[in-house]
């Protein structure tokens, strides 16, 4: 924060020093009109700065949401793979693991997804996975088929845990607040810039200015609305886990 404030102060000081030096050397001429060189240059650079910040504020959440959606699909596929592998585990462990996986999916869809809107995962989800994996680790395979199923099941649990860990990172990911504030500041300054430089729009000239202000306001709302991947306009839903629920019906029950 201190470095950013220092950069702003240094930039303003540079402008003041340049104005004083050029005035002392007698270079250039006074520029007092609202459509002068200074106003045109400042307006163009201000618009460019706003477009740059706005583009980044849109692209970053869009990319993050796409990655988060792919990650939830990977987690859902790993859960389905674990459910199939558990079908090869002899009773009573196999049915318990399948029931635990159904409970895990119900838990994620039912309560954990709402918690992710606040940037966190429920620790109970980790406890569920760890408990199921511990049971499988303690399993004593009596046949080669059971041992293969046990190995496959542990690999799927590892994939679920990895995808879940990435989902935890996705829940906390969002663009830097400084970027969002810069987008808002430059957007608002762009709207009032004609008044700052001394222009006084009247009559029909207020219509395009009003339209621009309305569109900028909507754009600024959009940047904040989509800044989190699990809420807002780009929110990622639990579709992959709902697909897993449906797939469970086609998997034979262990035992």
Secondary structure, DSSP 8 states (H G I E B T S, - for coil): -HHHHHHHHHHHHHHHHHHHHHHHHT-S----STTSHHHHHHHHHHHHHHHHHHHHHHHHHHHHHHHHHHHHHHHHHHHHHHHHHHTTS-TTHHHHHHHHHHHHHHHIIIIIHHHHTTT---HHHHHHHHHHHHHHHH----SHHHHHHHHHHHHHHHHHHHHHHHHHHHHH----HHHHHHHHHHHHHHHHHHHHTT----TTHHHHHHHHHHHHHHHHHHHHHTSSTTSSTT---SHHHHHHHHHHTTS----
